[in-house]
Amino acid sequence: MALKIDVITIFPRMVDAGLAEGVVGRARTAGLLDIVVHNLRDFTTDRHHVVDDVPFGGGPGMVMKPEPFFAALGTIRAQRGAPDAVILLSPAGERFSQDGAKRLASHGHLVLLCGRYEGIDERVREALATEEISIGDYVLSGGEIPALAVIDAVARLVPGVVGDDQSVEGDSFTRGLLDYPHYTRPAEFEGRQVPEVLLSGHHAEIRRWRRETALQRTQDRRPDLLATADLDADEREWLKRSKS
């Protein structure tokens, strides 16, 4: 059964463009992902399709009104069924991670709410959102790019979306480690050589090199990941030796 995802945004063409290509685009065509992008302005009742208003209490910017979000989610529930999760993309949300992507991929139906301007009326978060997600500690103009990031990460974990399951299993963060370095032809380029072990045809040595370089890269660049990484006894021993 296809994973259903509904995205509510005032810039549907922006989201549709990001979903049209690559792995996600092919998965939609194959029927593995059922993604519908909704224009929030379609759920307004005034002739100008206004989705924002001035904030109570004063202050800069505009705040997105609650009524269109409530109407949009009501329509989604009526036409596509009750979602398992309604996710507000927000800097106040929980930091998105590979574990979070796995959890969301286990659901059957997700709704993503994309904010703009100074934010969304708090009653949308209180009454509609079941969780909030942030993709990092920086400011974006709206929730569309975070929504695309969440969809891409989740889609990769849906069976059949990525043709080679081993590619998904080896992704960075899957076991809490960064990925090992990758090389392809030519074997020498501008004086830089591919590591000899990768040319040796010795598969056991290649696996060992990849495992150790992934550990080394994680230790050098993201040592914080090692505290919770899913390591076997050999990997723990390698880390112990590398620090001695």
ABEGO torsion letter per residue (X at the ends): XBBBBBBBBABAAAAAAAAABEAAAAAAAAGABBBBBBBAAAABABAAGBABBBBBGEEBEBBBBAAAAAAAAAAAAAAAEBBABBBBBBAABBBBBAAAAAAAAABABBBBBBBBEAEBBAAAAAAABABBBBAEBBBBABAAAAAAAAAAAAAAABBGABABAAAAAABBGAAGBBBBBBBBOBABBGGBBBBAAAAAGBAAAAAAAAAAAAAAAAAAABAAAAAABBBBAAAAAAAAAAAX
